[in-house]
Amino acid sequence: MSKGYVYIMTTAVDGIIKIGRSDNWTRRCQEQLEANGYKNMNGLKTYFVAKVDNQEEIESIMHDIFRESRVSNFEMFAIDKDRAKRVLSKMGEQVYPEIVKTTTNNTKTEQLYIDVWTRINKIIESKNKNINLNNTLNRNCYNISIPVKSFWLHAWFSIKNNQFNIDFGTGNIKSYGKEISNYKAILDKNLSFNIVYEDSTNHPSFERLIHYENNIDITKLSDNDINHFVDLIIKFYDVIISNL
């Protein structure tokens, strides 16, 4: 596993972007890419960069998701930059544009998430479940590793909406969209909790099957609450893995 960075750059041609990777994203690396251009494409400007656990795999997934929009054999794609950003932002930690922490509340919230996920991880480990919750996407969302490119499985909290959620989705709508929707019947049959299918009408860059747990106060989670979330994660994971 090679940790590194996957980036999105705009070009001199509106609507054409470059998706690439770098071992060490620094200001010098950024300046060199922007100054030297790429093959026959000039005017590169950094738009979004994510730090990822496996740069080769994530870059490959991004290229696979948008392969039908690829320009020749280059790392260029005729897609909207925001669409690519929405997909990449789910696969790693944003490092550019830099997120500036300015308030004490941000620090308290970050520690709150760390504490909750630590509690969840400990219970999962105690049950001897081989579920990886160590690949954080951001403070409130964790990527649960599954062995299929272009699919993801996430567990995440939303303080704004007072929710705990689990979602199984894909960004490769043309190739996998029908399969994703078909999974709903499998999940409905094997799970005791409700699953909602959300298509690309509301989410232009992806679609998913999601379970919502409402009225969650992350500041007041009991041991029973944590155990309940762990049960949801394990059940969701087991059904998905056994039916991939």
Legacy VTK file of the C-alpha trace (Angstrom):
# vtk DataFile Version 3.0
C-alpha trace
ASCII
DATASET POLYDATA
POINTS 244 float
0.000 0.000 0.000
1.562 3.288 -1.134
0.350 6.363 0.711
0.354 9.556 -1.284
-1.864 12.097 -2.987
-4.426 12.132 -5.789
-5.111 15.495 -7.384
-7.502 17.223 -9.769
-6.203 20.047 -11.963
-8.076 22.289 -14.349
-6.598 23.086 -17.763
-6.570 25.852 -20.325
-9.560 24.148 -21.952
-12.794 24.663 -20.038
-14.333 21.316 -19.066
-11.093 19.321 -19.395
-9.393 18.253 -16.161
-6.370 16.159 -15.228
-6.586 13.453 -12.538
-3.185 12.271 -11.348
-1.175 11.206 -8.312
1.958 12.230 -6.467
4.137 10.610 -3.798
4.774 13.911 -2.050
2.440 16.832 -2.593
4.303 20.019 -1.769
4.141 23.597 -2.963
7.186 22.835 -5.145
5.423 19.838 -6.722
2.350 21.960 -7.379
4.377 24.780 -8.941
6.271 22.372 -11.206
3.079 20.763 -12.499
1.399 24.105 -13.096
4.477 25.607 -14.808
5.461 22.674 -17.022
2.061 21.599 -18.247
1.309 17.992 -19.201
2.066 16.543 -22.648
-0.042 18.686 -25.003
-2.117 20.355 -22.307
-1.053 23.648 -20.753
-2.529 26.021 -18.214
-2.768 23.483 -15.396
-4.112 24.860 -12.126
-4.508 22.849 -8.946
-8.162 22.464 -7.991
-8.352 19.709 -5.359
-5.906 17.341 -3.655
-6.662 14.431 -1.302
-4.234 12.464 0.847
-4.998 8.751 0.423
-3.774 5.431 1.802
-3.166 3.874 -1.627
-2.507 6.441 -4.299
-2.195 3.961 -7.175
-5.515 2.279 -6.356
-7.423 5.522 -5.784
-6.083 7.066 -8.984
-7.065 3.879 -10.838
-10.560 3.993 -9.322
-10.990 7.637 -10.355
-9.812 6.845 -13.885
-12.143 3.840 -14.030
-15.149 5.820 -12.802
-14.694 8.469 -15.493
-13.149 6.252 -18.196
-15.900 7.004 -20.726
-14.982 10.688 -20.502
-11.247 10.106 -20.930
-9.449 12.223 -23.539
-7.178 9.975 -25.637
-4.599 8.040 -23.541
-3.738 10.975 -21.321
-4.825 11.551 -17.714
-7.327 14.063 -19.075
-11.089 13.827 -18.698
-13.932 15.821 -20.210
-15.958 16.121 -16.991
-17.082 18.807 -14.573
-14.378 19.502 -11.996
-16.885 19.634 -9.128
-18.239 16.210 -10.023
-14.720 14.738 -9.859
-14.080 16.566 -6.584
-17.224 15.125 -4.980
-16.075 11.596 -5.797
-12.427 12.073 -4.762
-13.398 13.825 -1.523
-15.007 10.556 -0.394
-11.754 8.643 -0.840
-9.255 10.641 1.179
-8.454 13.603 3.376
-8.589 17.037 1.752
-5.210 18.799 1.782
-5.850 21.390 -0.935
-7.486 23.822 -0.680
-6.239 23.816 2.895
-8.947 23.633 5.544
-8.197 26.288 8.122
-9.231 25.581 11.700
-10.105 28.852 13.325
-12.314 28.122 16.310
-12.153 26.154 19.519
-15.436 24.506 18.531
-13.715 22.836 15.565
-11.118 21.310 17.881
-13.775 20.095 20.309
-15.812 18.590 17.469
-12.765 16.817 16.037
-11.931 15.288 19.424
-15.559 14.275 19.857
-15.481 12.310 16.600
-12.159 10.694 17.541
-13.575 9.564 20.882
-16.717 8.088 19.319
-14.867 6.197 16.573
-12.360 4.906 19.124
-15.216 3.462 21.165
-16.767 1.906 18.056
-13.452 0.414 16.936
-12.819 -1.187 20.313
-16.170 -2.987 20.273
-15.668 -4.173 16.682
-12.241 -5.519 17.621
-13.680 -7.266 20.702
-16.100 -9.110 18.409
-13.158 -10.327 16.276
-14.629 -8.762 13.155
-12.200 -8.032 10.357
-13.662 -4.626 9.544
-11.268 -1.771 8.836
-12.498 1.536 10.246
-9.033 3.091 10.271
-9.221 4.719 6.846
-10.809 8.036 7.732
-12.313 10.172 5.001
-12.838 13.120 7.295
-13.569 13.638 10.970
-17.102 12.299 10.872
-16.891 9.654 8.140
-15.065 6.330 7.890
-14.461 4.174 4.850
-15.113 0.469 5.459
-12.824 -1.519 3.164
-14.550 -3.785 0.629
-12.719 -5.666 -2.142
-14.482 -4.152 -5.156
-13.294 -1.134 -7.126
-15.787 1.663 -7.727
-17.963 0.597 -4.763
-17.707 2.088 -1.298
-19.138 1.389 2.123
-19.194 4.253 4.623
-20.268 4.802 8.220
-20.685 8.426 9.240
-22.195 10.941 11.637
-23.908 14.188 10.779
-24.031 16.589 13.711
-25.943 19.090 11.598
-28.774 16.607 10.932
-28.421 14.597 14.168
-27.909 11.378 12.209
-25.784 8.253 12.087
-25.676 6.769 8.593
-24.322 3.787 6.681
-24.201 3.892 2.898
-23.166 1.565 0.078
-22.637 3.332 -3.212
-20.820 3.799 -6.489
-19.627 6.678 -8.607
-19.609 4.553 -11.770
-23.291 4.969 -12.513
-23.343 3.776 -16.134
-21.575 0.501 -15.346
-22.874 -0.303 -11.893
-26.053 1.687 -11.373
-28.423 -1.168 -12.120
-26.483 -3.483 -9.791
-26.598 -0.964 -6.938
-30.373 -0.638 -7.156
-30.715 -4.434 -7.225
-28.853 -4.691 -3.936
-31.786 -3.048 -2.154
-33.860 -6.237 -2.341
-30.949 -8.227 -0.903
-30.474 -5.789 1.964
-34.204 -5.560 2.676
-34.362 -9.338 2.894
-31.364 -9.736 5.199
-31.480 -6.655 7.408
-33.928 -5.688 10.104
-33.536 -1.963 9.434
-34.700 0.230 6.580
-32.558 0.917 3.501
-33.274 3.818 1.129
-32.117 3.885 -2.507
-30.969 7.341 -3.657
-30.256 7.685 -7.370
-28.253 10.189 -9.388
-31.187 12.613 -9.613
-30.213 14.077 -6.251
-26.545 13.085 -6.393
-25.168 13.758 -9.916
-21.799 12.072 -9.256
-22.948 8.941 -7.421
-25.837 6.825 -6.176
-26.204 4.809 -3.008
-28.199 2.628 -0.658
-28.331 4.289 2.746
-29.677 3.691 6.236
-30.499 6.726 8.364
-30.509 6.688 12.178
-32.195 9.905 13.257
-32.273 11.972 16.447
-28.675 11.176 17.392
-26.921 13.453 19.877
-23.246 12.627 19.426
-22.397 14.423 22.681
-24.557 12.032 24.719
-23.932 8.554 23.329
-24.349 5.735 25.861
-22.629 2.352 25.650
-25.918 0.936 24.378
-25.920 3.520 21.584
-22.366 2.603 20.568
-23.191 -1.106 20.624
-26.222 -0.413 18.431
-24.098 1.426 15.843
-21.580 -1.421 15.858
-24.370 -3.948 15.227
-25.608 -1.879 12.280
-22.107 -1.643 10.787
-21.416 -5.363 11.181
-24.763 -6.461 9.770
-24.510 -4.103 6.795
-20.925 -5.175 6.131
-21.640 -8.907 6.397
-24.558 -8.781 3.949
-22.630 -6.707 1.406
-19.489 -8.853 1.599
-21.430 -12.110 1.269
-23.266 -10.850 -1.826
-20.510 -9.056 -3.750
LINES 1 245
244 0 1 2 3 4 5 6 7 8 9 10 11 12 13 14 15 16 17 18 19 20 21 22 23 24 25 26 27 28 29 30 31 32 33 34 35 36 37 38 39 40 41 42 43 44 45 46 47 48 49 50 51 52 53 54 55 56 57 58 59 60 61 62 63 64 65 66 67 68 69 70 71 72 73 74 75 76 77 78 79 80 81 82 83 84 85 86 87 88 89 90 91 92 93 94 95 96 97 98 99 100 101 102 103 104 105 106 107 108 109 110 111 112 113 114 115 116 117 118 119 120 121 122 123 124 125 126 127 128 129 130 131 132 133 134 135 136 137 138 139 140 141 142 143 144 145 146 147 148 149 150 151 152 153 154 155 156 157 158 159 160 161 162 163 164 165 166 167 168 169 170 171 172 173 174 175 176 177 178 179 180 181 182 183 184 185 186 187 188 189 190 191 192 193 194 195 196 197 198 199 200 201 202 203 204 205 206 207 208 209 210 211 212 213 214 215 216 217 218 219 220 221 222 223 224 225 226 227 228 229 230 231 232 233 234 235 236 237 238 239 240 241 242 243
